[in-house]
Amino acid sequence: MTEQKMLSIGETAKILGVSIENLRNWDKNGILPSFRPSPSSKRYYRREDIENFLKKDTKIEEENIANLAKEWAISKTPASIPASFYCETNDVFSARLQSLSILLERLPELKEIFPLIIAIIGEIGNNSYNHNIGNWPDVPGIFFTYSLDKRQIILADRGRGILKTLQRVVPNLKTDKEALNIAFTKYISGRAPENRGNGLKFVKDVISENPFRLQFYTGNAETELKQNTTKLNIKTLDTKFHGCIAIIQY
């Protein structure tokens, strides 16, 4: 295996959301060994070693991951989550998304559509950072994880939510249901505050033309999109989410 197929210590630190010094200590203590072509060489990490490390760090049954994301997004005080699920900054999210992209690219059945999967994940995840800069109510960053076996991706944030984002340019919006409808169906302008909604229209278009499914929650509103979706069905929930949560099936 060549160095070109490996990750530098800096790239690995971003994916794991830890410092380079932490990685050096983990290497020294055998927690996450690096690969060094020679004793004086720089440290490199195999992607499969990183993925295995993340799996070991995650002791939660896969069927409970969606429930954990919902609990984290609903609770008054954020629930504890594994470090491997938390992306405090956009850099960490981008690095982990790149890692997922490489994994999906290896699957022959996803050869034609994996870029679209990555595109909608990136759109939803980046929105969380772009529209909450300096305005995170409590915990910055997002919950982001995936299961290749279940073909599922989950993202969540504890941000301001779509209603408060769009109220900056549509002040007469009153409910999460109204805001979610506008976010997925109406173009209102090109100014920064509402780009979140316009991005979700892109997500809707991609899903309607491909074998994907999206469950999306914001505030007390929920909708589900799938291939050939023409009419948006939005429900009002008894519970209320901080920010947004998205569950993608492919």
C-alpha positions as CSV (number, residue, x, y, z in Angstrom):
1,M,0.0,0.0,0.0
2,T,1.5,3.3,-1.0
3,E,1.6,6.6,0.9
4,Q,-0.7,8.1,-1.7
5,K,-3.5,5.8,-0.7
6,M,-3.1,6.8,3.0
7,L,-4.1,9.9,5.0
8,S,-1.7,12.3,6.7
9,I,-1.9,12.8,10.4
10,G,-3.5,16.2,9.8
11,E,-6.2,14.7,7.5
12,T,-6.8,12.0,10.1
13,A,-7.1,14.5,12.9
14,K,-9.9,16.3,10.9
15,I,-11.8,13.1,10.3
16,L,-11.7,12.1,13.9
17,G,-12.2,15.6,15.3
18,V,-9.1,15.4,17.6
19,S,-5.8,17.1,17.8
20,I,-2.6,15.9,16.1
21,E,-1.0,15.6,19.5
22,N,-3.9,13.2,20.5
23,L,-3.1,11.1,17.5
24,R,0.6,10.9,18.4
25,N,-0.3,9.8,21.9
26,W,-2.8,7.2,20.6
27,D,-0.1,5.9,18.3
28,K,2.4,5.7,21.1
29,N,-0.1,3.8,23.3
30,G,-1.4,1.5,20.6
31,I,-4.9,3.0,20.5
32,L,-4.7,3.9,16.8
33,P,-1.4,2.9,15.3
34,S,0.0,4.8,12.4
35,F,2.0,3.5,9.4
36,R,5.5,4.7,8.9
37,P,7.5,3.5,5.9
38,S,10.7,4.0,8.0
39,P,11.3,5.1,11.6
40,S,12.1,8.6,10.5
41,S,9.1,8.9,8.1
42,K,5.9,10.9,8.8
43,R,2.9,9.2,10.2
44,Y,0.3,7.9,7.8
45,Y,-3.1,6.3,8.4
46,R,-5.0,3.7,6.5
47,R,-8.6,4.6,5.8
48,E,-9.8,1.1,6.8
49,D,-8.0,1.5,10.2
50,I,-9.8,4.8,10.8
51,E,-13.2,3.3,9.9
52,N,-12.5,0.3,12.2
53,F,-11.6,2.8,15.0
54,L,-14.8,4.7,14.5
55,K,-16.8,1.5,14.6
56,K,-15.1,0.5,17.9
57,D,-15.8,3.9,19.3
58,T,-19.4,3.4,18.5
59,K,-21.0,0.9,20.9
60,I,-24.5,1.8,20.0
61,E,-26.7,-0.7,18.1
62,E,-27.3,0.6,14.6
63,E,-31.1,0.5,15.0
64,N,-30.8,2.9,17.9
65,I,-28.7,5.6,16.1
66,A,-31.7,7.4,14.7
67,N,-33.3,7.5,18.2
68,L,-30.1,8.9,19.7
69,A,-30.0,11.6,17.0
70,K,-33.6,12.5,17.8
71,E,-33.0,12.5,21.5
72,W,-29.9,14.8,21.0
73,A,-32.0,17.2,18.9
74,I,-35.1,17.2,21.2
75,S,-33.7,17.3,24.7
76,K,-33.5,20.5,26.6
77,T,-29.9,19.7,27.5
78,P,-28.0,17.9,24.7
79,A,-27.6,14.2,25.4
80,S,-24.2,12.6,25.4
81,I,-23.1,11.2,22.0
82,P,-20.0,9.4,20.8
83,A,-17.2,11.7,19.7
84,S,-17.3,9.9,16.3
85,F,-20.8,11.2,15.7
86,Y,-20.0,14.8,16.5
87,C,-18.6,17.4,14.0
88,E,-18.0,20.6,15.9
89,T,-16.7,22.5,12.9
90,N,-17.4,22.4,9.2
91,D,-13.8,21.2,8.6
92,V,-14.5,18.0,10.6
93,F,-17.7,17.4,8.8
94,S,-16.1,17.9,5.3
95,A,-13.3,15.5,6.2
96,R,-15.8,12.8,7.3
97,L,-18.0,13.4,4.3
98,Q,-15.0,12.9,2.0
99,S,-14.2,9.7,3.9
100,L,-17.8,8.5,3.3
101,S,-17.6,9.5,-0.4
102,I,-14.6,7.2,-0.8
103,L,-16.5,4.3,0.9
104,L,-19.6,4.7,-1.3
105,E,-17.5,5.0,-4.5
106,R,-16.2,1.5,-3.8
107,L,-19.7,0.0,-4.0
108,P,-20.5,-1.0,-7.6
109,E,-24.2,-0.6,-7.2
110,L,-23.8,3.1,-6.3
111,K,-21.3,3.9,-9.0
112,E,-23.7,6.2,-10.9
113,I,-25.5,7.8,-7.9
114,F,-23.1,8.1,-5.1
115,P,-22.1,11.7,-6.0
116,L,-25.8,12.7,-5.6
117,I,-25.9,11.1,-2.2
118,I,-22.8,13.1,-1.2
119,A,-24.3,16.2,-2.7
120,I,-27.5,16.1,-0.6
121,I,-25.6,15.2,2.6
122,G,-23.2,18.1,1.9
123,E,-26.1,20.5,1.3
124,I,-27.9,19.6,4.5
125,G,-24.8,19.5,6.6
126,N,-23.3,22.7,5.3
127,N,-26.5,24.5,5.9
128,S,-26.3,23.8,9.6
129,Y,-23.0,25.7,9.8
130,N,-23.8,28.5,7.4
131,H,-27.0,29.5,9.0
132,N,-26.0,29.2,12.6
133,I,-22.6,31.0,12.6
134,G,-22.4,33.0,15.8
135,N,-26.0,32.0,16.6
136,W,-25.8,28.5,18.0
137,P,-28.2,28.4,21.0
138,D,-26.1,25.9,22.9
139,V,-23.9,23.2,21.2
140,P,-22.2,24.2,17.9
141,G,-21.8,21.7,15.1
142,I,-23.7,18.7,14.0
143,F,-24.5,15.1,14.7
144,F,-23.4,13.1,11.6
145,T,-23.1,9.3,11.2
146,Y,-24.0,6.6,8.7
147,S,-24.5,2.9,8.4
148,L,-23.4,1.2,5.2
149,D,-25.2,-2.0,6.1
150,K,-28.6,-0.1,6.6
151,R,-27.8,2.3,3.7
152,Q,-28.7,5.2,6.1
153,I,-27.2,8.6,6.8
154,I,-28.3,10.8,9.8
155,L,-27.6,14.5,10.3
156,A,-28.9,16.7,13.1
157,D,-28.2,20.1,14.6
158,R,-29.3,22.1,17.6
159,G,-29.4,25.3,15.7
160,R,-32.0,28.0,15.2
161,G,-34.2,25.9,12.8
162,I,-35.7,26.8,9.5
163,L,-38.5,29.0,10.9
164,K,-36.1,31.5,12.5
165,T,-33.8,31.4,9.5
166,L,-36.6,32.3,7.0
167,Q,-38.3,34.8,9.3
168,R,-35.4,37.1,8.6
169,V,-36.7,37.6,5.1
170,V,-40.3,36.4,5.5
171,P,-41.3,38.0,8.8
172,N,-44.9,36.9,8.6
173,L,-44.1,33.2,8.9
174,K,-45.7,31.9,12.0
175,T,-45.2,28.1,12.1
176,D,-42.6,25.4,11.5
177,K,-45.0,23.8,9.1
178,E,-45.2,26.9,6.9
179,A,-41.5,27.4,7.0
180,L,-40.8,23.8,6.0
181,N,-43.2,24.1,3.1
182,I,-41.5,27.2,1.8
183,A,-38.0,25.7,2.3
184,F,-38.8,22.8,0.0
185,T,-41.2,24.3,-2.5
186,K,-40.7,28.1,-3.0
187,Y,-37.9,30.3,-4.2
188,I,-38.0,33.6,-2.3
189,S,-34.7,35.4,-3.2
190,G,-31.0,34.9,-3.4
191,R,-29.9,36.6,-0.2
192,A,-27.9,34.7,2.3
193,P,-30.4,34.1,5.1
194,E,-32.8,32.1,2.9
195,N,-30.3,30.1,0.9
196,R,-30.9,27.3,3.4
197,G,-34.4,26.9,1.9
198,N,-33.2,27.2,-1.7
199,G,-30.7,24.4,-0.9
200,L,-33.5,22.2,0.3
201,K,-35.2,22.6,-3.1
202,F,-32.1,21.1,-4.7
203,V,-32.3,18.2,-2.2
204,K,-36.0,17.7,-3.1
205,D,-35.2,17.7,-6.8
206,V,-32.5,15.1,-6.4
207,I,-34.6,12.8,-4.3
208,S,-37.6,13.0,-6.5
209,E,-35.5,11.7,-9.4
210,N,-33.6,9.0,-7.6
211,P,-34.2,6.0,-5.4
212,F,-33.6,7.9,-2.1
213,R,-35.8,8.7,0.9
214,L,-35.5,11.6,3.3
215,Q,-37.3,12.2,6.6
216,F,-36.8,15.8,7.6
217,Y,-37.7,17.4,11.0
218,T,-37.5,21.0,12.1
219,G,-39.2,22.5,15.1
220,N,-42.5,20.6,15.4
221,A,-42.8,19.9,11.6
222,E,-42.0,16.7,9.8
223,T,-42.0,15.7,6.1
224,E,-40.9,12.7,4.1
225,L,-39.6,12.8,0.5
226,K,-39.0,9.9,-1.8
227,Q,-38.6,9.2,-5.5
228,N,-41.4,10.7,-7.7
229,T,-42.7,12.8,-4.8
230,T,-44.9,15.5,-6.3
231,K,-46.8,16.9,-3.3
232,L,-45.2,17.7,0.0
233,N,-47.0,16.2,3.0
234,I,-46.0,18.0,6.2
235,K,-47.2,16.8,9.6
236,T,-47.3,18.7,12.9
237,L,-45.7,16.8,15.7
238,D,-46.3,16.9,19.5
239,T,-42.6,17.1,20.1
240,K,-40.3,19.9,19.1
241,F,-36.8,19.6,17.7
242,H,-34.0,22.1,18.3
243,G,-32.7,22.9,14.8
244,C,-33.1,20.2,12.2
245,I,-32.7,16.5,11.7
246,A,-32.4,14.5,8.4
247,I,-32.5,10.8,7.9
248,I,-31.5,9.7,4.4
249,Q,-32.0,6.2,2.9
250,Y,-30.4,5.3,-0.4
